[in-house]
């Protein structure tokens, strides 16, 4: 429970009008609204999770909100990142978020940190705030946020989403567990697809983000039972919630300092491996692919290793769909053999990463191939703009 000096906090006439529905709640009242006005919250990320939680924290009357993000608004964000609008496409997310927050509550103090959170700046950025809300989507930053909260003894309100499922909890609060109790070690790079690869139901981050905002407000008010020690799991397709108990691990390593979280999560090693694989693998540009398909179409077989629903969105003419999952299972390897004959194999995906992985598997099976740099995304940008981008 946070303990501000409430004698120094005064509610204005506007506050009484704006927060009237809070003030008549016995669990909030005048003292609770003063707590909200005195509170400061740092939100890392203004994406799917950050959008709804920032809106509701501002509407609830949280006095100071810090936002960390270095991305710009993209059209593909608008399906779920409801704090941003079409007019803000191409502009910084934190500026868009501040604009919307002040539309909701012009009395909220908004601090902007247009930077990537790192081991060098995270402690200084987080130190002035009462708590941190994790709205990130990658493992290095999640471990970083966790360790910062442990070192500064601040609550970490956590949420994550993927496809139709989400989870939320509160870490490092009143002796409860932290993120390393849930995930002592990060998964291998590439094992967990990003939302850009796997997709996400647009409504899902709204549900999880609002749960995070609810937990933050309960911590500020000192009311109710938080999710500390409980991992809340939500399945949108089944409309079911369930809980897992979390406990601190007495044998977990003591967090004494911030580390290189990219290294900890194996990112540089994976990138080096990918670079070596690309160096060993023949690649062509989309312009070169267009020339081959125009001049020597019978000499090549072009396979598309994306998922079927992606293939439905956009295709390169003449490509044959054999998803990466089928190649990984072995089923697709024989399909490729049956297609090839004495022709040369070319593979593409959305951006070039999954096709490189597929070609690596096929190469081990004795089937060499050529990778298309930039995949169908580059094809749409440089060859045929009528091909939809997603």
N, C-alpha and C positions, 0 to 999 in steps of 0.2 A: 504493500500500500504506500503510495506517494504521500508525503506530508508537507505540503506548502504552508506558508504562513498566511492563512486566509484573512487575517486582519488587514493585510496590505492589498487585498484584492477587492475591488468594488464593482458591482454590477450597475450598468447604466440603465436609463429608461428604455433604450433600444434593446438592451439585453433582456429586460423583464418581458418585453413584448415578443422578442424573437424566440426566446426559450421557454415560453409560458407552459408548453406541454411537458417540458422537463421539470419545471419548478413545482408543478402540482403532484409530481411523483414523490412519495415519501422517501424513496431510496435515492433520490437526487436532491431535490429541494434547492434552496439558495446555496448551502454549503457545497453541494455537489457541483452546481454550475460554476461556482468559484474555483473548484478544483479543476474543472475542464478549462476554464479561462487561464489558469496558472500553468497548465500542463504544456509540455513540449514533446513532440514526437518526430522522429526521423524516419522517413519512408525511403527505402532503397528500391528504386524502380517506379516508373509511372506507366507500366504496361497494363496487362489484363488484370492483375491483382491490385496494383497501385491505383488504378483509375477509380473503382468504386470505394475503396477504403479512404482515399483522400477526400472524395466528395462528402462522405458521411462524417468523417472527422471534422471537416470544416463546418458542415451544417450543425454538428453537435456543439460547436463552440470551443473546440481545442484552440488555445490561444496562439501557439507557435507550431508551425509545421515546417520541417526541413525536407527537401526533396533532392535525391541524388540520381542523376541520369545523364547520359551523354548522347542519347540517340535522337533521331528526328522522326517526326510523324510520317508514316507511310500509309498508302491506301489500304494495305492488308491489315493494318492495326485496327481500323475502324469497326470491324465486325465484333470486337470485344472490348476495346480500350475506350470506354464511353466518355472519358474526360476530355478526349480530343474530338475535333470536328474536321470536316472536309477542308475548310478554309485554312487549317493549320498544317496541311500536308507539306512536307519539305522543311518545316520549321522545327526548332528544338522542342522536345516533349516537355521539358521542365517549364518553358515559357508558356506553352499551351496550358499546362496544368495550373500554373499560377493564375493565369487569366480566368480560368473557369472557377477556381477556388474563390477568387475575390468577387466574382459574380454572385456566388452563393453567400459568402460572408466577407464583406469588405473590411471587417475588423480583425481578421485573422492575419497574423504576421507570418509571411512565407519566405523562407530562406532557400536559395537555389544553389546547388553545387553541380555545375555542368562538367562533370568529370567521371571517369571510371573509378569506383571505389577500389582502393589498393592497400597493401600493407603499409605504404608510406603515408597515406592521408587518412585512413579510416578512423584511427583513434582520435585525431584532432577534430574530424567532422562529427563523430558520434558523441564526444564528451559532453557538449552542452545540453544534450537532450535527456529526457526522463526514460525513454525507451526507444527501441528500434523495431520497425516493422519490415520484415523481409518480403519484398515483392519481386524477387529475382527469379531467374529461370536457368541458372547454371550452378554446378557444384562448387567451383572455386569460390564464387562470391558467397554462397551459402555458408561454407566453412569459415570464410573470413568474417562475415557478419556474426556468426556464432562466437568465434574466438574474441572478437572485439567486445561483445556483450559480456562474456565471461570476465575478461580483464577489467572492464569498467563496472561490473556488477549491475548490469541493466537488463530488464526483461527483453526477450526477443520473441516477437509475435510472428509466427511462421505459417506460411501457406505455400502449397504447390499444386499445379494442375497439369493434366495430360489427357487429351482426347475427351472422355466423358467422366473422368474421375479426378477427385481432388482430395487434399488432406490439409488439416490445420491443427496447430497446437501452440502452446506457449512454452518457450524454453527459458531456462536460467531465471526462474522466478520462485522466490520463497523456498529455496533449497531443492527445487525440482530439477529434472534432467535437462541436459542441453542437446544440441543437434548431434554431437558425437556419441551420445548414448543411443540415438536412433540409427545413425550411420557411422560406425567407428571408422570405416574405410570407404573412400569413394568408389563408385563402380568404374570399370575400365572405360576409357574414353570411347564414345561412339556406341556403347551398349544401350544407353537410354536415348531414344530419338528426341530431338527438339520438337517444339510445337510446329515449327516450320516444316518439319519432315513428317510428323505424325498427325498433325492437326489438333484442333481443340474446339469443342462446342462453345460458341461465343458467350452463352449465358453462364457457363461454369465458373469463370473467374469472378463474375459478379457475386455468385453465392459464396465462394470461398473468401473473396475480398471483404464482403460484408461481415462474415464471421470473424475475420481478423480485426476489423474495425470494432466489432462488438467486444471482443476480448480486450482490446486496448482501452476502450471506454470503461469497462468493468474494473480494470486495473487502476485507472485514474480515480474512479469513484470509490474503490475499495469495497465493492459490492459483489455479491454472488460468488459462484465457484468457477474459477477459470479452467482452461484446458491443460493447465500444467499437470504433467504426469499422465495425460490422456491424449492419444492421437486420434483425432476425429477423421474418419474416412467417409467420403460421399461418392455415391454412384448415381449419376444423373439419369442414366437410362432406366435403372431400376427404381429410382427415387427412394434410395435407402441410405441411411446413416448407420455406421457402426463404430465402435471404439476399440482401441487397443491400449492396454496399460503400458506406461513407460516409467522406468525407474532409473535413477542414477547408477552407473556402473562404478563400483568402488575401485576397480582396477584400471579405469581409464587413465590415460596419460594426463598429467597436470599441464594445463595451458599456461605457459609462462611468458610467451611472446608471440608476435605475429610472424608467420613464415611465408615462404613462396608457395602460394596456394595453387598456382598453375602447375608447378613442379609436383606438389603433393598429389594433385589429381591426375598426373601423368600426361598433361597436355603437351608439353614440349617433346616428350618421347614419342607420343603418337604422331605429332606433326612431323618429326624427323623421319619416322617410319613411312608416313604417307609421302613425304618428299622423295625418299629413296625409292619407293614403289613407283612414283611418277617418273623419276629419272630412268628407271629400268623399263618403263612402259612406253610404247609408242603412242603419241598423241597427235591429234589434228585439230585445227580450228574449224569453226562452223563454215567459214568461207571455203576451206579446203574440202570439207564434207560435201558442200553444195556442188562443187566442181566434179567430185567423184560420182555423185549421184546423177548428175546431168550427163556426164561423158562416158562413164563406165558402169552403169547401174547393174549389169549382170555379173560384175566381178566382185560385188560386195553384198553382205547381209548386215543390215542395221537392226540391232535389237535395242529395245527400250526396257530398262530394268526398274522403272518406277512402279508404283502400285496401280492396280486397275482403275481406281477412281481418278488418279492423276492422268492416266492415259485418256480417260474420257474427257478431261478438260481440254487437252491439247496434245497434238501428235506431230511428229515430223513425217511427211509423206513417205510411205514405203517401209516404215519401221514395223517391227514385230514385237509385241509385248511378251517379255519373259521376266517377271518380277524377280528382284534380288532375293526375296525370301525363297523362291523356288530353286534358284541357283545354290543358295546356302544349304538347302535341304538335300540337294543332289538331283532332284527331279528335273530341274531346268537344264542341267548339264547335258543330259541325253537329248533334250529338245533342241539345244544349240547344235549338237552333233548332227541331228537329223536335218536341220536346216542348211548346214554349211555346204556339204559336198566339197568341192575344190575352191569354194569362194573364200574371201577374206572377211573376218568378223570385225564389225565396228559396233561399239556400245555407247549409249548415252543415258543420262538420267536428267534430273532437273538442273543441277549445277556442275556435275562431273565427279562428285565424291562417291556416290553409290555405284556408278558404272566402273570406276577404278577398282572398287572393292570386288565387284562381280568379275572383272577381268582377272584380278589376282587369283580368285578361286578357279576360274576356267583355265588359267595358265598352269596351275598345279595339276589340273586334269589333262594337260597336254593340248589345250586349245588356246593358241595365242590370239590376241586381238588388239584393236586400236581404240583408244578412248577419245571421246569428243570433249574438248575443253569448253567449260561453261554450259554444256548440256543444252536442253531446249530453251533455257532462259536466254542464253547467248543467241540461239537461233531466232528467237522472237525479236531480240534487240537489233540484230545485225542482218538477218536474212529476210524474215517474213513477219512484219509487225502485226499482221492479222492473227497470228498465233497468240492466244491469251497468255498473259503472265499471271502467276498466282503465288 
